[in-house]
Amino acid sequence: MAIREILQLGNPDLYDISLEVEKDELDLIRDIVSDLEDTMFDFREKYGAGRAIAAPQIGVRKRMVYMNTGQPVVLLNPEITKKSVETVDVWDDCMSFPEILVKVRRHRSITVSYMDLEWKEILLEAEDDLAELLQHEIDHLDGILAVMRAADEHSFITRSERWRVKGK
């Protein structure tokens, strides 16, 4: 439908907690899903990255995530129902601050419960990269940004500096 502006770090709307999607809103949210898809692919074209986007990032305060890691998946009202004890440190990036990477600690594996666009409950078990991605996006729904989960005060680097240092 439309490419929407992605809210950037510092925008107070990014810190709001999103509202649940109600079953009677399914027809209304289809346009938002389309906007999320168009916006994510536009970002991917510009930056060469982008696997998922949460509705709050385009100013929609609803608990919904559009993800495409090979095929499109829409998660409505996603909730992490199980987390592994084991954690990993990862360099997290975000469409809301595309030039900054933040080292965060995430659970290695999680289980997510969500409703799909047919209002069917789905349980998704995820590990490693997919688990990290889902934790990042669900955080957005709770008004939490990766910068708020930084491992320590030295856990920030610009994208260009990361590649320069990595190349040494």
N, C-alpha and C positions, 0 to 999 in steps of 0.2 A: 504494500500500500504506500508507505512513505518512509523515508529515512528521517529519523528523529535526531535531535541534538542529544548527545550524551552528557549528562551532568558531570561536572568536573570537581575534583577534590576541593573542598571548601564550601561547596554549595550545601546549605543547611538541609535541604530536602533529602540528601543522601543519608542523613542520620535518623530519619523517621522510621518507625516500625510500620511495616506494610500490613494492610488489612487482608483478611482471608477472602478468597474468591468464593462466591456462593453459586450453587448449582444453577439458579435462575439467571446468572450473568454469563453463561457460556456463549450465547449468541453475541453478546456485547464485546467479549474479550477476543473474538477471532480477529478483529481489525488490529488490536494491540499485538497479538501474536505475529501478525504479518509485519507490523512496524518493527517489532523486535528482530525478526529475521532479516528484514531489509537493512536495518541499522547495523546489525552484527556483521553482515557480509560486506557492507560498505567499509566498516572499520577494518575488517580482514584484508580488503583490497588495499587500503591505505597503509596499514602497518604490518601486514604479513602475519598477523596473530588474531586470535579471537575465536574461542570455542563455544562460549555461552554468554548470555547477557540477562540480567535481572530487570524486571519491569521498573523498579525505582530508578534505575540508571537513565531511563528516558522520561522520568517525572511521573510515572504511574505507580501509585502507592497500593499495589496489589501483590499478593504472594504468588508470583508466577515467574518462571525461568524458561527461556528458550535456549536450547543447547543443540549444537550440531557438530558431532565428532565423526561424521561419516553419514549419518542420517539424522533428520530432525526429531527432536524430542521436546515436548512441552510438559513442564512440571507445574502443576497447580497445587498450592498449599503444601509444598514439600516440607518434610520434617525428618530430621535424623533420629532414627529409633534405636540405633546401636552404633557404638564407636569402639574401635580396637584400643587396647591399652597402648600398643606400640604406636609411636609417633615418628614423624620424619620432619626435618627442616627442608623447606623448599623456597626457591626464589619465586615469589608470587608477583604477577603483573595484573593490571586492571585497566579496563577501557576508560575509567574515570581519572586515571593518572598514567597515561600511556608511556611516558618517558622515565618512569620510576619503577624500580623493582624493590620488593620488600621481602626480607627473609622472615618467614613465619613457620611456626610449628603446627603441623596438621596430623590428624589421625591417619594411620596408614590405610585402614579400611573402615568403611561405614555401611550402614543399611539406611536407605531413604524410603519413606512411604510418601506417596503423592497420588493425586488424582490426575487422570489424563483428560483429553478433550472430550471424551465420551462419558466422563464422570465415573470411570472405573478406577478402583484403587490398585495401585501398582507398588510392589516392593522391589527396590533396586539395590543389589549388593554391588559395591564399588570398592576398588582398591587403587593404590598408587595415584597416578595422574588424574584418573576420573574421580577418585575420592577427594583429592585436593580441590579439583574444580567445583565439585558439588558443595563442599564446605564453604568455598569462597562465595559462590552465588547465594547460598542460603544465608550466609552472613549479611549480604546486601539486604535481604528481606527483613532482617532484624536491625537494620541501621548500623551495621558494623562493617568498617572498611579494613582492608589488609593492613593499612598503616597503624591501626589500633591494636593489631596483633603482632607487631614487630617483635622478634626474638630478643632484641636488645637495642641500645642506642646506636650501634654500628651496623644495623641491618637494613640500610638504605643504600641504593646505588642507582645511578642513571643507566639507562639501557646501553647507551654508547660506551660508557666507562666499563660496564660489565663485559662487553665484547672485547674491549681493548685489553683489559686485565686477563681475561680468559685466553687471549691469543699469545700471551707471554710464555 
